[in-house]
């Protein structure tokens, strides 16, 4: 029996956050997902908005029959094992 790996979810993708002095805001992006980014006044709000954008990106890909790209960098849990 062949099993299919579950499709990646928003939490599988790396988020980058940085301050843009030119735009006077924080920018969050998911580098694995083309043109998927968000901006906000705080880094926390930018990440919150990016989570929404990533879910929308993945939903749109699924609805159009496209496969979501495999995450290049999967977040790792920290702490003692």
C-alpha distance (Angstrom), angle and dihedral (degrees) to the residues before:
residue distance angle dihedral
X1 . . .
X2 3.80 . .
X3 3.77 119.4 .
X4 3.75 124.9 -161.0
X5 3.78 120.0 -138.6
X6 3.78 112.5 -117.0
X7 3.77 116.2 -99.8
X8 3.80 113.6 -98.3
X9 3.80 116.5 -95.7
X10 3.80 130.0 -148.9
X11 3.80 91.5 -92.5
X12 3.82 90.9 59.0
X13 3.81 93.8 66.9
X14 3.79 129.2 82.9
X15 3.80 114.8 -114.3
X16 3.79 120.5 -153.6
X17 3.81 119.8 -161.4
X18 3.78 126.7 -170.9
X19 3.78 139.7 157.2
X20 3.78 116.8 -110.2
X21 3.81 110.4 -154.3
X22 3.80 89.4 -172.5
X23 3.82 91.0 58.9
X24 3.83 95.2 29.4
X25 3.80 92.1 -132.7
X26 3.78 143.8 86.7
X27 3.78 118.2 -92.6
X28 3.80 123.3 -155.1
X29 3.77 121.5 -171.8
X30 3.78 140.1 173.0
X31 3.82 103.6 -138.6
X32 3.80 94.1 -161.0
X33 3.82 91.8 59.6
X34 3.79 113.9 66.7
X35 3.81 113.7 -121.1
X36 3.81 93.1 -4.4
X37 3.80 109.6 141.0
X38 3.79 143.9 122.2
X39 3.79 137.0 -156.4
X40 3.79 131.7 -150.5
X41 3.80 144.4 152.8
X42 3.82 93.5 -100.1
X43 3.81 132.7 35.2
X44 3.81 90.8 -121.2
X45 3.78 92.5 54.3
X46 3.82 91.2 46.2
X47 3.83 90.0 54.6
X48 3.81 91.1 46.7
X49 3.80 90.3 52.3
X50 3.80 92.0 44.9
X51 3.81 91.0 55.1
X52 3.81 87.6 57.2
X53 3.82 91.3 46.8
X54 3.82 93.0 49.2
X55 3.81 92.4 50.5
X56 3.82 89.4 49.1
X57 3.83 90.7 47.8
X58 3.81 91.9 50.8
X59 3.83 92.4 45.1
X60 3.82 91.3 50.5
X61 3.80 91.2 49.2
X62 3.81 91.5 50.1
X63 3.82 93.0 46.9
X64 3.79 91.1 51.7
X65 3.80 92.6 47.6
X66 3.79 95.4 -110.9
X67 3.77 120.0 136.8
X68 3.81 116.6 -123.4
X69 3.80 112.7 -116.6
X70 3.77 117.5 -104.7
X71 3.79 109.8 -103.8
X72 3.80 110.3 -103.9
X73 3.80 91.9 -154.5
X74 3.77 120.1 30.9
X75 3.79 116.3 -158.9
X76 3.79 111.5 -109.4
X77 3.78 125.6 -144.7
X78 3.77 112.8 -120.5
X79 3.77 128.2 -145.2
X80 3.75 138.2 64.7
X81 3.77 118.3 -41.2
